[in-house]
Amino acid sequence: MKLVVIDPGFHWHSGHHFIVNQLIRAECLRRGIDWSLLASYRVPKLAIEQLQAQPLFRISPYTALYRPILPELSQAQLYMNGNSVTFEDLDAAKLSFDPGDAILVHTITATQLAGIAAWHARLPEPRPRIAVILRFPSDHRLPPEQKQLGHAQFVQALDILSRTGGVLGADSVSLAKLAGPHWPREVAVMPIPLAFDEPIAASGAPKTGYHLAYLGEARPEKGFELLPQALSAALARHADLRITIQCAGCPPDRFQPYRESFGRISSRIDMSNETLPVERYRELIASADGVLVAYDPAAYTYRTSHVFIDALAEGRPVIFTAGTWMANEVERLCPAGAVCGVAMPDFTAEALAQAIDALIASRDRYAAGAAAAMPVVRARHNRRAYLDALFQLLGTTDHG
């Protein structure tokens, strides 16, 4: 069989799309399954070479309209244009399928999903099975006045997909529940294909102080704007505390002022915007005593976090916010009696500083809890479990 992955958001050789595609491809190769990846037309040569990606899509799940016909019609225009263009791109690719082939769409929004579903409906019989895994809620990145329309578009796209015989999963329980009323069958809750087979080996370098890490883009919903006040307070209270802020891909014109601002707070803050290879990224997590995933519940009720899974998969305790996917996942992944992270009661700098205090005060307890959670996380969120769940969802023969 062949697995064709449709990923219009894949346009760089790092980050969510690159890592997920890399791990799915590796598992396909391990199982002897042919692999094909359709990516953004902007995907760089390095990523094409590493993952054998085919540049194709002119828009992505993150495309925004900078010149809408009318501001109040921006989402309607994006939905119409996005789905039409995506249909045209797929139709122009002239893909061919054999019996038993399957299609996976693992990161998409309604502005392209309806076009993908319509293209799939036009394929000659017998069509390959298509699985869509939801990662974003219906109102992802929409302003308040557009959220109702965005949800209606989401429902319409799901309706088109269901009528082509597609199957649906989600990478969070809350997102599966959101889609459930608009889908004729059960929405599967999928593993996240992140955890590597083994935790990274300890470097052997001597520990210096208590090390906390912030990893990921410097965005408000990821708690970046809480850091100056929270870290200033925490560093003043804990002489052995040191911080690494790894905001990969932050543009130089934004990064330099950030770096100067954090430098004025303390010399114990190390900041970088370097895009790290996977192994160095994992080494950074393994070097930390705790990882900050203090995200905004308004954005992360449904959305999941790679950094959260990566941290627990390396046995590192986390700081997270109540009301988020992370808070729910901690309950599912931490064994009874284990405490693998500190929950902030609200999304504020003060709550983050107090959570750091709590983590440091009971560092041994949280380290033991995260170590206990590590094998549970690895058993749940790995590439083998992901493909097993995908084939079960598709109703195809097990290729394990």
Secondary structure, 3 states (H helix, E strand, C coil): CEEEEECCCCCCCCHHHHHHHHHHHHHHHHHCCEEEEEEECCCCHHHHHHHCEEEEECCCCCCCCCCCCCHHHHHHHHHHHHHHHHHHHHHHHCCCCCCCCEEEECCCCHHHHHHHHHHHHHCCCCCCEEEEEECCCCCCCCCHHHHHHHHHHHHHHHHHHHHCCCEEEECCHHHHHHHHHHCCCCCEECCCCCECCCCCCCCCCCCCCEEEEEECCCCHHHCHHHHHHHHHHHHHHCCCEEEEEECCCCCHHHHHHHHHHHHHHCCCEEEECCCCCHHHHHHHHHHCCEEEECCCHHHHCCCCCHHHHHHHHCCCCEEEECCCHHHHHHHHHCCCCCCCEEEECCCCHHHHHHHHHHHHHCHHHHHHHHHHHHHHHHHHCEHHHHHHHHHHHHCCCCCC
